[in-house]
Structures are given as C-alpha cells and as structure tokens.
Amino acid sequence: MAQFAYKARRRSGEVVTGVLDVADRSAALMQIERLGLFPVLIDASKASVAAAAENRSAAPGKSLMPAAFAAGLRRRRKPKLQELATFTNSSPICLSAACRSQSLSIA
C-alpha cells in the first residue's frame, strides 16, 4: 500500500492535514470524503516518492519525453500582467464569434 499526504478542510473551514495508507489516489480521495472532509490536496508522501524514485532509477528509459521538455511541463509560473490582460480582452471576442458561427451553421 502507498502512503498519501493530504490537506483538507472541515465544513467550518478549518484546514486538516494527515497521511493515509491506502492502495491508490482514488482510495485516498474516498477515505477523506468518508471522514467528512473536503480534499484540497492529495500527494504521494515522501516515503512513497522515494520508493518510486528508486524504482525509476532501477528501470531507466521509462520516460518517452526528453528531460528538458518534461522539466518545462513541471514548471509552473504565474501569467504576466500583459498576458492576463490580453486573455481577458480577447475572451469575450472569441465567445461572441463562436456564438455567431453556431447561429450561422444552424440556419
């Protein structure tokens, strides 16, 4: 069985953290919900992550993606202010264009 660290909230809003020893991530989710909590984050605990890393080093070549590309996917950044403004300004335009194209195709 794997260990999953979780962060959840009670109905009152209080944050609760803990570790579950369950078969997989979906079982962890169900267990948290059975406890009457609202899951915020479920992550493999450090013990499971270390074991998985050992398994990966024992079986090289499992990843089909280049390392640089995989690292870029894992990296998260906040959008720049200009990117956010462009998205916000263009969203209504795209939505109205989609509505117009749907109405034209129906007729």
N, C-alpha and C positions, 0 to 999 in steps of 0.2 A: 504494500500500500504506500501511496505517496502522501507527503505532508504538504498542506496548502495553508499559507498565511492569509488571513482575511481581515478586512476592515469593513465594518457595517455600522448601521445606525439603528437605534431603537425608535419606536414611534414618537418618543419625546424629543428626538433629535440628538441624543447622546451618542457619541462615537464609541464603538466597541471593537477591539482587536483581539485576535486569537489565532490558534493554529489547529487545523483539523487533520486527522489521519484517515483519509478516505481513498477510494480506488482511483477516481479521476476528478477533473474540474467540475463536471456536471453534478457529481455526487456531493461535492463540496457546496455547490450552489443550493442544492436541495436541502442539505443539512442546515445551512444558515437560515434558509426560509422556514424550516421546521422550528428553529429556535425563536421565530417571531421577529427576526431582524431583516433589515433591508440592505442587501450587499452593495458595497461601494467599490471594493477592490478585492479580487481573489488572485493570489500569486503563489507559484510554487515556492515552498520555503527553501532556505539556504541549503539544508541537508539534501533535499531532492535535486536542487540545481547542481550541487557539487557532484552528486552521483551521475546526473545526466552529462555533465561536462567530462567526467571520466569515461563514460560510455562513448561519447563523441570522439575523444582522443584515441580510444582503442579502435574505433572504426572510422578511419579517415576517408574523406571523399564522399561523405553523405550529402553535403550541400551541392546543389547544382548551380547556385548563383555565385558569381565572383565575390570575393570578400569585400571589395570596395563598394559594390552595389548593395550587398546585404547590410553593410555598416550605414550606408546612406538611408536605407529604409528604417533602420532602428532609430536613427537620429530624429528628434522632434524639435521643432522650433516654432515660436510664435510668429504669426504673419506680421509683416511690416505694416505700418500705418497706411502707406500708399496702396499696398496690395488689398488691404481691408476696404479702403475707400473705393477702389476700382470694382471690387466684387459687389459691394453694397450698391453702387451706382448702376452696375450692369445687370444685376439680378432682376429688377422689375422689367427692364427692356427685354430680356430673354423670356421671361414669363409671359409678357404680353404678346411677343412674337409667336410663342408656342400656342397660345390660346387662339390667335388669329389663324395659324396654319391648321389647327384642328378644325376650326369652324369652316375653313375653306375646303378641306378634304371631305367633310361630311356632306356639304351641299352638292 
